[in-house]
Amino acid sequence: MHVRGPTRSASSRGEMDAFGRSLVSLSFHDRDMQLPSPVTASREDPKSAALANDALHEILNRGTPILGQIQDGTCSGKLCDWQKQFPDDTKLVYMNLPGTHDAATWNYTKELQESLFRYTGSDIPPSDYLRCQEHSFFQQLNRGIRVFDWRLSYNPGNDTIGFFHGPALLAPTTRVEDVLYGFYRWLDLHPSEALLISIKYEDGPGRVYDAEFQQKLYNVLDSDVAKRYWVQTNGVLGALGEARGKLTLLQRSPWSLLPNIPSNSNRFGIHLREDLWIVNGANITLPYNPADGQIAYIEDYYDPAEAASTGDSIDLKYQATVAHLERAATLEPDQLFITFASARLLTLSPAVTPKIMAVGDGSSLPGVNDQLRDWLRTHKGRRRGIVLLDFFDSTPSLLEEILDL
């Protein structure tokens, strides 16, 4: 069911410097440097405050190819802090949570792809086969997106972890921790909001999901700063109040090679096992906490290969999407539902790119997003669960219909 009700006040952390309330009394870690927070430092040493500010500015600049600018877009109206209206005791599984599939691909243009051929080579699919969004992370946040699908692998040189989609390298110098600091900062400015981050290792030529990669990623997620911002419960998707101002991990790749040592013992988030995630599945049942009977029901039908035409492919995907949303509305109210409204069919000629699938052919053929919005308008007041979209802002009021606002 879709729960709405009077707001119970989200706990405020007070008015702080623009770099974030939670940096107060923390050490700031950038690789091997430890810098005091701007606020703490300003009370003790103006030079230290300036140094901390400069370091934070550098990190957010490095994250810009994925994050965008913190001032990107406007954050006003009912979608900016829409979770304020829900009471703290609202279960996350009861909520309608709009998200973005392959969220980091917003800037993957033909020009960017060609500029990165020195890393990837030129023998990769065209950029429009791989691009699924048009707005930066900060813009997505400001426009109401609360679930993000991240695909991670080694950046060139294998020293840092960055963002990919299949063979596409998205930003060779942006590190995952740079982007996380951007999310931490946004949450400091919007403490009523709860975000979910799906993290999946993205395989590709010359990449390996080895013990070193797993240790690097674990260290990023288990740092002292990260512990302030990530919900630390394991195998439980709890109430909104516990998740406000924080990130909840949806982990799609296992810690299978992580060294078994005490410093690696912290486990948190929802583990969606990749061996149970059926490839191209329209109705996946994936237990994530069998001891407590917790199950995720997932629709990830991304390649309607049986379609004979563009229209057929869009219709097949649309039907799979609304069928799963019907299940979310009528079955297992205490379980997690995840519906991907995203797909493509690249074996057809011409190819059905993610954008054509989402928005149609630009003339008489509507895409999944338009049809989904119209369907939602006739099915109000119902639980949707997590709904992941491509080109979410191409269809006016689609997010409002998902949220039932």
C-alpha positions in Angstrom: 0.0 0.0 0.0 1.0 3.6 -0.4 1.3 5.3 2.9 0.7 9.0 3.3 0.1 11.0 6.4 1.0 14.0 8.5 4.7 14.8 8.8 6.5 13.9 11.9 9.4 16.4 12.1 12.6 15.2 10.6 15.4 15.7 13.0 17.5 18.8 12.2 21.2 18.9 12.7 21.3 22.7 12.9 22.5 25.3 10.5 26.1 24.8 9.4 28.6 25.8 6.9 27.8 25.0 3.2 30.2 22.1 3.2 28.0 20.1 5.6 27.0 19.7 9.1 28.4 16.3 9.6 31.9 17.3 8.9 32.0 19.0 12.3 34.4 17.2 14.6 35.4 14.8 11.9 38.7 14.4 10.2 38.5 14.8 6.5 40.1 11.9 4.6 41.4 12.4 1.0 43.7 9.4 0.3 46.5 9.8 2.8 45.7 13.4 3.9 43.8 14.2 7.1 42.3 17.6 7.2 40.1 19.2 9.8 36.6 20.2 8.8 36.1 23.8 7.7 33.8 24.5 10.7 36.0 23.0 13.4 39.1 24.4 11.8 37.6 27.9 11.7 37.2 27.9 15.5 40.9 27.0 15.9 42.9 28.2 12.9 41.7 30.2 9.9 44.5 28.7 7.8 43.3 25.2 8.6 39.7 26.2 7.6 40.9 27.6 4.3 42.9 24.4 3.6 39.9 22.2 4.4 37.7 24.3 2.2 40.1 24.1 -0.7 40.4 20.3 -0.3 36.6 19.9 -0.3 36.3 22.2 -3.3 38.9 20.1 -5.2 37.1 16.8 -4.4 33.7 18.2 -5.6 35.4 19.6 -8.7 36.9 16.1 -9.4 33.4 14.7 -9.1 31.8 17.2 -11.4 31.7 14.9 -14.6 29.3 12.7 -12.6 27.9 14.9 -9.9 27.4 18.1 -11.9 27.5 21.3 -9.9 25.8 21.6 -6.5 23.8 24.5 -7.8 22.6 22.7 -10.9 18.9 23.0 -11.4 16.5 24.4 -8.9 15.5 22.6 -5.7 12.1 24.0 -5.0 8.5 22.8 -5.1 7.0 19.6 -4.0 9.8 17.3 -5.3 12.8 18.9 -3.7 12.2 17.5 -0.2 9.2 15.4 -0.9 9.9 12.9 1.9 9.3 15.5 4.6 5.5 14.8 4.3 5.9 11.2 5.5 6.1 10.2 9.2 9.3 8.7 10.5 7.7 5.3 11.1 6.8 4.8 7.5 8.5 1.6 6.2 10.6 2.1 3.2 9.1 -0.9 1.6 5.7 0.9 1.7 6.9 3.9 -0.2 7.0 4.8 -3.8 10.7 5.6 -4.6 11.6 6.9 -8.1 15.1 6.0 -9.3 17.4 6.2 -12.3 18.8 3.2 -14.1 22.5 3.6 -15.0 22.3 6.9 -13.3 25.8 8.1 -14.1 25.5 8.1 -17.9 24.0 11.5 -18.2 27.0 13.1 -19.8 28.0 10.3 -22.1 27.7 12.1 -25.4 29.3 11.2 -28.7 31.9 13.9 -28.1 32.8 12.5 -24.7 33.0 9.0 -26.0 35.4 9.9 -28.7 37.6 11.9 -26.3 37.9 8.7 -24.2 38.9 6.4 -27.1 42.5 6.5 -25.8 41.3 4.5 -22.8 38.6 2.3 -24.3 39.5 2.0 -28.0 37.0 2.9 -30.7 35.4 -0.5 -31.0 32.5 0.0 -28.6 28.8 0.7 -29.3 27.7 4.2 -30.2 27.1 6.5 -27.2 23.4 6.6 -27.7 23.3 2.8 -27.1 24.8 3.4 -23.6 23.4 6.7 -22.5 20.4 6.4 -20.2 20.1 9.8 -18.5 20.3 13.5 -19.4 20.7 15.1 -15.9 23.6 15.2 -13.5 23.3 13.5 -10.1 22.7 16.9 -8.3 19.9 17.6 -10.8 18.4 14.2 -10.3 18.4 14.7 -6.6 16.9 18.2 -6.8 14.2 16.8 -9.1 13.1 14.1 -6.7 15.1 11.0 -7.6 15.9 8.9 -4.5 17.3 5.6 -5.8 20.5 5.5 -7.9 21.8 2.6 -10.0 25.7 2.8 -10.0 28.0 0.6 -12.0 31.6 0.6 -10.8 34.9 -0.7 -12.0 38.6 0.4 -12.0 39.4 3.7 -13.5 42.4 3.7 -15.9 45.5 2.7 -14.1 43.6 0.5 -11.6 44.4 2.9 -8.7 40.9 4.2 -8.2 37.2 3.1 -8.6 35.0 5.0 -11.1 31.8 4.8 -13.1 31.0 2.7 -16.1 28.2 1.4 -18.3 29.3 -1.8 -20.0 32.4 -0.9 -22.1 31.8 2.8 -21.6 34.2 4.6 -19.2 32.2 7.7 -18.0 34.8 9.9 -16.2 38.4 8.7 -16.0 39.5 10.9 -13.1 36.3 10.9 -11.0 36.5 8.6 -8.0 33.5 7.0 -6.3 34.5 8.7 -3.0 34.4 12.1 -4.8 30.8 11.4 -5.8 29.9 10.2 -2.3 31.2 13.4 -0.8 28.8 15.2 -3.1 25.9 13.0 -1.9 27.0 13.6 1.7 26.9 17.3 1.1 23.5 17.2 -0.5 22.1 15.2 2.4 23.5 17.8 4.8 21.4 20.4 3.0 18.3 18.0 2.8 18.3 16.0 6.1 14.7 14.9 5.6 15.6 12.8 2.6 16.6 9.1 2.4 18.6 7.8 -0.5 19.2 4.2 -1.8 22.3 3.4 -3.8 22.5 0.2 -5.8 26.2 -0.8 -6.4 27.2 -3.3 -9.0 30.6 -4.2 -10.3 30.6 -3.6 -14.1 32.7 -6.2 -15.9 34.4 -5.3 -19.2 37.6 -5.7 -21.2 40.7 -5.6 -19.1 38.7 -5.3 -15.9 38.7 -7.7 -13.0 36.7 -7.9 -9.8 39.6 -9.0 -7.7 40.4 -8.9 -4.0 42.2 -5.5 -4.3 39.1 -3.9 -5.9 36.8 -5.3 -3.3 39.1 -4.0 -0.5 39.3 -0.5 -2.1 35.5 -0.3 -2.3 35.0 -1.7 1.2 37.4 0.9 2.6 35.4 3.7 0.9 32.1 2.4 2.3 33.6 1.6 5.8 35.5 4.9 6.4 34.7 6.9 9.5 33.0 9.5 7.4 31.0 7.0 5.5 29.7 5.4 8.7 28.0 8.7 9.5 26.1 8.6 6.2 25.3 5.0 5.5 22.6 3.1 7.3 24.5 0.5 9.2 21.9 -2.3 9.6 22.4 -5.5 7.7 19.6 -7.3 5.8 16.9 -5.0 7.0 15.1 -2.2 5.1 13.7 -0.3 8.0 11.7 2.9 8.6 12.1 6.3 6.9 13.2 8.0 10.2 16.2 5.7 10.5 17.2 6.4 6.9 16.8 10.2 6.8 19.9 12.1 5.9 21.6 8.8 5.0 22.3 6.3 2.2 21.0 2.8 2.2 23.1 0.2 0.3 21.6 -2.2 -2.2 24.6 -4.4 -2.9 24.5 -6.4 -6.1 28.1 -7.7 -6.2 29.5 -9.9 -3.3 32.5 -9.4 -1.1 33.6 -12.9 -2.3 37.3 -12.2 -2.3 37.5 -9.7 0.6 40.2 -10.9 3.1 38.6 -12.4 6.2 40.1 -10.1 8.8 38.5 -8.3 11.7 38.8 -4.9 10.0 36.6 -6.2 7.1 33.8 -7.6 9.3 31.3 -4.7 9.0 28.4 -5.8 6.9 25.4 -3.5 6.2 22.8 -2.9 3.5 20.6 -5.2 1.4 22.6 -7.9 -0.4 20.9 -8.8 -3.7 22.8 -11.8 -4.7 24.0 -11.8 -8.3 23.6 -15.6 -8.6 19.9 -15.2 -7.8 19.3 -12.2 -10.1 18.0 -13.8 -13.2 19.3 -12.2 -16.4 16.6 -10.4 -18.3 14.0 -11.6 -15.7 10.5 -10.2 -15.8 9.6 -11.6 -12.3 12.6 -12.4 -10.1 12.2 -13.6 -6.6 15.4 -12.9 -4.6 15.6 -13.7 -0.9 18.0 -11.2 0.8 17.4 -12.1 4.4 16.1 -15.7 4.5 16.2 -16.0 8.3 13.7 -13.2 8.6 11.7 -14.1 5.4 12.8 -10.9 3.6 12.5 -11.1 -0.2 13.0 -8.7 -3.1 10.7 -9.0 -6.1 12.4 -7.6 -9.2 11.5 -6.9 -12.8 14.6 -6.4 -14.9 13.4 -7.3 -18.4 15.8 -5.1 -20.3 16.1 -6.9 -23.6 12.8 -7.9 -25.3 14.6 -9.9 -27.9 11.5 -11.6 -29.2 10.1 -8.3 -30.5 9.9 -7.9 -34.3 9.7 -4.1 -34.4 10.3 -1.0 -32.4 6.7 -0.8 -31.4 6.6 -4.4 -30.3 9.7 -3.9 -28.2 8.2 -0.9 -26.4 4.9 -2.7 -25.8 6.6 -5.8 -24.4 8.6 -3.7 -22.0 5.6 -1.6 -21.0 3.5 -4.7 -20.3 6.3 -6.2 -18.2 6.6 -3.0 -16.2 2.9 -2.5 -15.4 2.5 -6.2 -14.6 5.2 -5.9 -12.0 3.7 -2.7 -10.6 0.4 -4.5 -10.3 2.2 -7.1 -8.2 3.7 -4.4 -6.0 0.3 -2.9 -5.4 -1.5 -6.2 -4.6 1.0 -8.7 -3.3 3.4 -9.0 -0.3 2.9 -5.6 1.2 5.9 -6.0 3.6 8.4 -7.0 0.9 10.6 -5.0 -1.4 9.6 -4.5 -5.0 12.0 -3.1 -7.6 10.7 -2.4 -11.1 13.0 -1.4 -14.0 11.1 0.7 -16.6 14.3 0.8 -18.6 15.2 -1.4 -21.6 16.8 -1.4 -25.1 16.8 -3.7 -28.1 20.0 -3.2 -30.0 19.7 -6.2 -32.4 16.9 -4.7 -34.4 17.6 -2.5 -37.3 17.4 0.4 -36.6 18.3 -0.3 -33.0 15.9 0.6 -30.2 18.2 2.7 -28.0 17.4 3.4 -24.3 16.1 6.8 -25.3 13.8 5.5 -28.0 12.5 2.8 -25.6 11.8 5.5 -22.9 10.5 8.4 -25.0 9.4 6.8 -28.3 10.4 7.7 -31.9 9.7 11.4 -31.7 6.6 11.2 -33.9 3.7 8.9 -33.5 5.2 6.1 -31.4 5.1 6.8 -27.6 7.7 5.3 -25.4 7.4 3.4 -22.1 7.6 6.6 -20.0 4.5 8.3 -21.6 2.5 5.1 -21.4 3.6 4.5 -17.8 2.5 8.0 -16.8 -0.9 7.5 -18.3 -1.3 4.1 -16.6 -0.3 5.5 -13.3 -2.9 8.3 -13.6 -5.6 5.6 -13.6 -4.1 3.6 -10.8 -3.7 6.1 -8.0 -3.3 5.5 -4.3 -1.3 2.3 -4.6 2.2 1.1 -3.6 4.7 1.1 -6.4 8.0 0.3 -4.6 11.2 1.3 -6.3 10.7 2.3 -10.0 13.9 2.8 -12.0 13.7 5.0 -15.1 15.7 6.0 -18.2 15.4 9.7 -19.2 13.0 10.3 -16.3 12.5 14.0 -17.0 11.5 13.6 -20.6 7.9 12.9 -19.7 6.2 15.7 -17.8 4.8 14.8 -14.4 6.0 11.2 -14.5 7.7 11.4 -11.1 4.7 13.1 -9.6 2.5 10.2 -10.8 5.0 7.6 -9.4 4.9 9.5 -6.1 1.2 9.9 -6.3 1.6 13.6 -5.4 
